[in-house]
Each structure stands twice: as C-alpha cells, then as structure tokens.
C-alpha cells in the first residue's frame, strides 16, 4: 500500500465500524465505505482506501452484534449519522465521499441522494433501483426471495422496492442444485414510467459527482440496467456535477481492492451455489480497474 495506515474499531454513539486513516497525516478527505449483502465490516477495503490518502469509515449496518441480523428495514438515519461522525474527523465535513459494492452501491446512491454533505459517490455493481431486503433467517433461497421485506426506511417508513421474479430457469436450477444466477430473480427496470419512478433512487438530488461502475455479465443482479436507471435520471435532470457510467466486461465480483487472481466465478449461497458471471481472468482485471476508477474519482472530486 502506498501509505502506512492506522485502524481503530469503532463502537461509538451507536456506530459499528472500522476507521482507517493514513498514519501521521493531517486530516484527509473522508469516505464512508459500505459492504454488500454479505454484511459485516470491510476493514481490508478501508485500509486500502486509506492508504491512498483518505480517512475511511467502513460502516457495518447488519450481520454483526448490535446490528440487525439481516438486510431488513435498515434506517437511512443510521448511515447519515455515521457520515456526521466521520465528517468531524475529516478534512472537510461538508464534502465527504461514499462508496459501496452491490447492495452497498445501492445504499451509497440512496444516502448521496439524501445527504447534502456528499461531494462524490462511487457505486460499484450497484443499483439506481430500490430492491428487496434479505431475511437470512428464512433458510432456503426461494423462501428468502418469496418473503423479501423492505431493505431501507426513512423516518421509520419502509421505502418501496421492485419485487423479485421467479422464472422457471431459476426454480429448475435450484431444484437440480446447479450453480444459479441470482440475477434471474431480479426484474428488469419497469417499463411503466410511474412504476419506475416509484422504485427509483432520486440520484439527481445528489450534490456531488456520481460514478457508476457496472458489470456487463453480472450474474448477481442486473447491475448494468439498474445503474443505467441512475445515469438516465442524472442526464434527464441536467445534473450540474460530473457523472459517468462505466460498464466493465466482467461478472459481479469486482467490488473492493484487487488481490490475488480469482480462480472461480461461483460463490456460496443459502442452500445453493451462485454463478456470479464473467471469467476469473476478466473479473480479476475488472476489479483492479474498478478500484483504480474509484480512487481516481475521489482524488478528483474530494
């Protein structure tokens, strides 16, 4: 890593996370880092980003002691509260960054649309469409998908979301215990303008630069069309800050800092194996590219 980093576990004022800062430096730009549907913390990601010259809070929001068990009705206020906490320890509390991968990318766009302190956001294989929550206590995949709750709340009220679908290809793959693409359970963006408006994130309210990075062969969910919903809203609104949608030739597993070369495109799921798309070589290269784009975006706009 280019800089030495100090990390501190945070259990303060209701916040659960890891703070990573460049060792011995003056206050640096603050970035909130959000994980995806795996839950927990992303300390390694925070350390790698801090080594590039940022003060990074990897925020846990479910799947840890003291937090909800599943991705179910997560209060947006918890995340904006964490942003305020981070801002007090950053170079400029009124110009913060937020980034996330997969469901964390969806949450990053949602937070940026509601918090005026965000100067730059990066969503990697994320979504401009609100999607269902995940109650891991229900056991098997199809039961989890069938009884999906809301993911997010604002002011105690659940936000609407695009329901799952259940094509025969998905059901047959689960029954046969073949690797399945979870993306099959996610409907395309609605063609009805009113329904699309109902489930879309108001990304045009973001007071900063927006980078969307998606995967052309995403087996996890349709990150490219879902991210394009956000790009289209920004274009339609004449967004006055820079924005860009970069589509990489890869599968879902491209969020986070690069590491050892990938050897598979599959991963474990609740009673199934997920096929995440792409190839090991393409995903390895795309993860490095997505990370470079993320770091460059924050350097330019924070």
Secondary structure, DSSP 8 states (H G I E B T S, - for coil): --S-EEEEEEEETTEEEEEEEETT-----EEEEE--TT-S--HHHHHHHHTTT-EEEEE--SSSTTS-SSBSSEEHHHHHHHHHHHHTTSS-TTSEEEEEETHHHHHHHHHHHH-TTEEEEEEES--SB-B--B-GGG-SHHHHHHT---SEEETTEE---B-B---HHHHHHHHTT--B-GGGGB----SSHHHHHHHB--GGG-SSEEEEEEETT-SSS-HHHHHHHHHHHHHHTT-SS-EEEEEESS-S---S---S----SEEE-SSSEEE--S-HHHHHHHHHHHHHHHHHHHHHH-
